[in-house]
Amino acid sequence: MHDTSLFGPSSQNPARYFRVEFTGSGSEYFRIWIVNLLLIILTLGLYLPFAKARRLRYFYSNTLINGQALSFHGDPWKMFRGFVLLALLMGSYALAGQLSALAGALAFLILCAIWPALWRAGLQFRLAHTSWRGLRMRFEGNLAGAYLAFAPLYLPALLMLLVGTIWAPALQEGPAEFAAPQALMLVALGLGVVLLPLSLYLIKRYQHGHYAMAAQRSYLKAGPGDFYRLALKALGLLLLCLALFAGLVTLSMGLRSILLFVLLALAFYLGLGLLIGPYLGARLQNLVWNRTRSEELRFDSDLSARALIKLSLKNWLLTLITLGLYRPFAAVHTARLRLEAVRVRVQGELDAWVAEQSLQQPDAAGEAAGDFFGIDMGL
């Protein structure tokens, strides 16, 4: 018998467990992917939001929970407006950086000032246009929370920007003039490394703490310590890789083989991406989704880091051998592994959720920012 106390003492109905299924196939998605790619090239990138809408519809329609597929209802023309906005912002930032250091710094500050609002709008857009069994999802995070989530990232970034702008001439002078800005740069870099797990925690808390569907509102039952422990494990893995690499480099120097050294360096960088990246991805998925819940809803994720590492290695090798043509197959296999590692625990009657949603007044204000530009920056 399952322990229904996980949902609180007020729950009367037994918990039901729904395994997530993914029914997509590489051959089906390949046809969508190749058409998207050709149209993106022919339109010089302007087809990107339409390609993204087609991709989301395919992956959503093949993601089944209790036999019922998700649906994506986003209008690609609204997404196109958001794409144009982001392209203009990035283009202006790049142009300002070419004009002068001060202009680049001002453009960066403007981008920092509006980025959390754009990110929040993207979350609103994606959730507002996602449904399951006719139940529309929502994102209810406020604007202040979005800025708070990015605050630890902005502190070291702004310090580095300040150093680079004010002491730019000193960076080209002698060692005496270079010492002070160099020290501040190192402080900013170290601060960024220390605050990165905290930033990730705040971002995930904001995301997973404001999902909503019918009367269900999610929250993330995790703390900064969970993310720092994950970061320390990843750091330990990185140090192990560095130690192994240092030993192999010493061996190659003893053999006086430059070719061997180059091959070892290439293998090291590829190994970092194929080992630490999937490891963090699997552990982060399990951490976040196992701690995401609402009054009558919970998630279980048991994604294996070893399985994701093996799949990433296989995908990389086959993509390289096929000159990139295996990418849609890799995307389908990765989505299946990630999604089918998740179970949904439901405590309550889904029909009652539908009835509750039909009685609710639609909150247009929450969707307005996302709908206005159709920004979709991913979850």
N, C-alpha and C positions, 0 to 999 in steps of 0.2 A: 504494500500500500504506500502511495506517495504521501510525503509530508506536506499537507496543505497549510500548516502553520506558517509557511514561508510567506503567505499572502496576508497574514494578519488574522487575529482571532475573530473578526466580524464576518469572514468569508464562510458561506454556508455550502456552496457547490464544490464538488471535488475538482481538483486541478486536472486539466487536459493538456497533453503534450503534443505539439505539432512540430514535426520535423520539416525543415525547409528543404525543398527540392529544386534543382535547376535542370531544366529539360532542353536547354539550347544545345546546338551541335556546331562544331567548327565549320563544317561544309556550308551550313545555312548562313552562319554569320560571315563567312568568307565572301559570299555574294554581296552582302550589304556593305562590307568593309571595302571591297575593291571598287564598287560604284562610288562610295563616299570619297575614297582616295582620288579617283579620277576627277570627280567634280570639284574637289578642293583644289587640285592642281589647275584645272581649266579656269576656275574663277579666282585664282590667285589668293586662295584662302577664305574668300567671302562665304563659301558654302559650309564653313566649319560649324556654325550653330545648327544648321539643318542636319548635318551629319551627326552631331551629338544627339539631337532629338530622335533620329532614327535608331541610333545605337541604344539610347535609354529605353525606347519603346520595346526593342527586341529583348534586351536583358530583363526588363521588368516583366514582360509578358511570359517569359520563361522561368520566372521565379515564383514558385508555388508554395503557399503556406496552407496546410490542410487541404491541398488539392485546388485551392483558389489562387489565381495569379494576381500579382500586382499589376497596376496600370499607371502609365505616365501620360498625362493630359496636356503637357506644356505646349504652347504655341511657338513653333520655331521662328515666326516673324518677331515675336516679342523677345525671344532669345537673341535674334539678330540685332535688335536695338541695343541690348546689353553688350553684345560683342563689339559693336561699333564704339560704344562709350569706352569700354576698356581699352580698345585699340588706340583711341584718341588720347587717353590718359597715358598709356605706355609710350606712345609716340612723342607726346609732349615732354615727358620725363627724359627720354633719350635725347631729344633735340636740345633741351635745356642743358643737359650735361655736356654737350658739344660746344655750347656757347661760352660758358664759364663755370668755374667751380661754385661760385655763389648762386648762379641761376640753377645749377643742378641741385644744390642743397635746398633751395626754396621749393623746387619741384618735388623733391623727395619729401619734404615736410608736408606739402599739400597732399601728396599721395598717402602718407601716413595718416593724415587727418581724416581722409574719407574712406580709407580701406576697410576699417571695421564695419562701417555702415553698408558698404557694398557687399561685404561678406555676409552680414546679417540678411540683406535683401536676397542674396543667393540662396540661403537656407530657407527663407520664407517661400521663395518661388518653387524650389524643388519639392518641399513638403506639401505646399498647397496644391500641387499638380500630381500628387501621388495618392493612389487609393488602393484599398483592398476590400473586397466584398461590398463595394459601394461606399465604404467609409473613407472620407477624405481625411488626410493627415494635415497637421498644422505645426508651425514652429512659433512659439510664443515668447521667445527671448526678447528682452527690451534692448534699446540702443546702448544704454549705459553698460550693460553686461558685456556687450560686444567689445567696447573699448577697454573694459577691465581685463578681458581675456587676453588682449594683445599688449597690455601695459608692460609686463616683464620683458617682452621682446623689444619694445621700443626704447627702453632705458639704455642698454648697451649700444643699440644702433644709433641713437641720437648722440651719444658720447663719441662714437667713432666719426660720425658726421661732423661734429663740432671740432674735433681734432684735425680732421682732414681739411676743413675749410679755413680755420683760423691759422693753423701752423703749416699750411701747404708749402709756403716758401722755405720754411725751416727744414722740411723733409728733403730738400735738394741741396742744403748747405752741408757743412762739415759735421763731424761726430758730436761736437759740443752742442750745436743747435738741434741736432737730430735726437738727442737723448730724451728730452722731456716729452715730445709728442709720441716717440716710440714707446715710452713707458706707459703713457695714457692709453695708447692703442692696445697694448698687452693687457692692461687692466680691463678695458672694455671687452676685449675678446674673452678673457677669463670670466668676467661677469656674465657674458652671454652664455657660456658653457654651463655655469652654475645655475643660471635661471632657466635654462631650456626645459628641464623636466617640469618645473613649476608652470611655465608657459603652456606646455602640452596639457598639463592637468587642468588649467583654467579654461583652455579652449575646449577640451572634451567635456568638462563640467557644464560649460555653457551650451554646447551642442546637445548632449544627451540629457541635460536637465530641463530641456524645454520642448521636447517632442510631445505632441498631443494628437489624440484620435478619439472622437466622441467625448466622453467625460474623463477619459484616461489621460493623465499628465505624468510624464516620466521624470525621474530624478536619477542622479548618479551617486551611488553609495560607495564612494571611494575618496581617498585623501591624497594630498601631495606625496606622502611617504610611499604609497604604492608606485607612483611614477618614478620617484628617485631610486627605489629598489630595482625597478626595471632598467633604469639608466645605468646603475652600477653593474648589473649583470652584463649589459651590452658592452660596457667599458672593460670588464674583465675579459670578455670574448675578444675585444679589439686588442688588448694588451697581449693576449695569447697569440693572436695572429702576428702581431709585431715582433714578438720574441721568436716565433718560428721563421719569420721573414729575415730577421737579423742573423739568425744562425745560417740560413741558406746563402745569404749575401756573403757572410764570412767564408763559407765554403767556396763560393764562386770566385772570390778574390784570391783565395789560396790556389785555385786552379788557373787563375789569370785568364778567365774567359769573359769577355765583354758581352758576347752573345748570350751566354747563360745568365749574366746579370740582368740584361734587358728582358729576357723571357721571365725571369723571376719577378721583376718589378711589375710586368704586365699581369702575371698570374696573381700577384698580391692585390692589385687594385680591383681586378675582376672578382677575386675571392671575397673582398670586403663587400662588394655589392651583392654577391650571390649568397653570402653567408649571414652577415650582420643585418642586411636589409630584410630578408624574409624572416629571420629570427625575431627582429623587433616587430615586424608586421603581425606575425602570429601571436606573440605574447601581448601586444597591444590590443588586438581584436578580442582576445579572451578576457583581458583585464577590463576593458571598457564594457563589453556587452554582458559579461557575467555580473556586473554591478549596475546595469541599467534596468530599471523596473518602474512600475506604477502600482496603483492600488490592486489591480486585478491582472497585471501582466508582468511577465519576467522573461528573461532570455538566458539561455545556456550556450556557451561556445566552448568547444573542445578542439580547436584547430591545432594540429600538430606542427610544431616548428620544423621538425625533421622532414615531414612530408612536403611542407611548403618550400624548404630548401632544395629538396630533390626535384620538385616540379620546376622551380625557378631555373635550376641548372639545365634540366631537359629543355625547357622553353628557350633558354638563351642559345644553346647549341643548335637546336633545330631552326631557330630564327636566323642564326648566322649562316648555316648551311644552305638555307633556302633563300638567302638574300632578302630577308624580311617578310617573305610570303607566309611564314608560319605564324605571324603575329595574331591574326584573328583566332586561330586554333589555340594559341597560348592564352589569349584573353578568356576564351570559353572554359578551358581547363582550370585556370586560376579562379574564375568566378564559381565554378562548381565546387572546387575544394573548399573555398572560403564559406560559401553559402550553406553547403550541406553539413558543415561543422556546427551549425546553429540549430537549436531547438527553441520553440516558443511555448511558454507555459501560460495558459489562460485560465483564470479563475473567474467564472461568471458566464452569463449568457450573451453570446455575440448578437443575437437578435435584439436583445435589450439595448446593446450599444447602438445599433442602427436606429432604434426608436428614439434614443436619447439625442442622437445627432440630428434627426429630423425635427426635433422640437427646439433645438438651439437656434438662436438668431445668428446668421453668418456675420463674422467679424471681418468686415472688408478692410478695416484699418490695418490689421495685421498682415494682409497680403499686398497692400497698396505699393509698398516700396519695391517688392520683388516683381509685381506685375507691371509697374510703370516702365521699367527698362527690360524686364524679362531676364535679369541677370541670373546666370546659373554657373556658379563657380565650384560646384561639387560639395559633397558632404565629408 
